[in-house]
Amino acid sequence: MASRRRPRWYFSLRSPYSWFAYRDLMSTHPEVLDAIDWLPFWEPDEETARLLADEGVTLPIVAMSRAKNFYILQDTRRLATERGLTDISWPIDRDPCWEVAHLAWIAAEDEGRGKDFVAAAYRARWQDGKNISEPEVIAGIADELGLDARRLSTAAQDPELRKRGAALLAESAHDGLFGVPFFLHGRDKFWGVDRVAPFVRAVLGSGQADKPAAGKGTDAPDPATHADLFPAGGDMGHAGGCG
């Protein structure tokens, strides 16, 4: 009989909802993060999309309307305020390549530092306002963690890491992922930052999940002035957190 898989969560270094879920778990139940498998999800570039197409895999990524774009800006602003986050430096992504950061995560994970890389990348993106699609930013994170800066900053150019990244995205499709953060416990699926608490209860087996601790943080974005925070397409979504 096949052994039951460990609980897992799909995170994205692009997604504010995924970042909120990460913060909530770190502030209330870091032991859950230690007990589950972490898998990345991102919007693939043309090369990764071709690798997926060769395997017959289509990801659930659709174009986003302008109205939905504005809603996400308002929603993330609310969620940040609820968490007391006011030192956020909200990024504006223009022509990003998400392989740069997410394939670098694979390289960091190979060295047993994947979780540290996620923490540093989230901090760089959401608090320091850095563009994590720039290899120089990834090199800086690698230096900070004592990892091979060249390997991490050039991960998107590594054919083997490309294949492994495509395999992880294919696995997300097989798991039924349609947005992030996405959690699995046995056959149960939990989508979005508002499903962190029931996922925690499922992993722990009993008890109540705690409310996320407030953080400190400049103001979250004003939709009137940050309409290009999220492009009109990609892996974003609604309040549930398809971010």
PyMOL commands that set and color helices and strands:
alter all, ss='L'
color gray80, all
select helices_A, chain A and resi 16-28+30-35+46-54+66-82+99-110+114-127+135-145+149-153+155-157+159-174+193-204
alter helices_A, ss='H'
color red, helices_A
select strands_A, chain A and resi 8-11+37-40+62-63+182-185+188-191+233-234
alter strands_A, ss='S'
color yellow, strands_A
deselect
rebuild
show_as cartoon
